[in-house]
Amino acid sequence: MIDVMKVADKADMVVNGYVFTQSEEGYRVLNLNRPCKATLLCIFCF
């Protein structure tokens, strides 16, 4: 089971139950209400 408190403490930003953490690939987004589901946002600047 994911320890949501540890994830939230290490996050760069928490908004409305979603945790945003910056990584090399982009931003990882985790819904703290459903921690078994996650997504990765890749933002490319040209």
N, C-alpha and C positions, 0 to 999 in steps of 0.2 A: 504494500500500500504506500502511496506517495504521502510524505509528510508535507502538507500544504503550507504549514507555518514556515518551514525551512525554505521552501520554494519562494514564498512571498518575501521573506527577509532578504534573499539574494537577488531579487528582481530589481530591474532598473526603474520600473514603473508599475503601479497597480491601479487599474481603472475599472470600477463597477464589477469587481469579481474576476477580471481578466489580468493575468500577470504577463508583462512584456519583459523579455530578457534579450539583450543584444548578443549576437554570436557572429562568427566570421561570415556565415552564409546569409545573415539578415537578422530578423527578429523572431524569436520563439514566442508563441502566444499560447497560454494555457488558461482554460476556464477552471477556476478553483471549485466551482460547483460540480464539474464533471472532469476530474483530473486525468481520467484515462483517455481523454480526447485532446489532441494537441495539433497545432499547425505551425508552419514556418513561412514567414513572409520574407521574400527576397526583394530588396529595393535596389535597383541599379540606377546610378547617376551617370549620364553620358556627358 
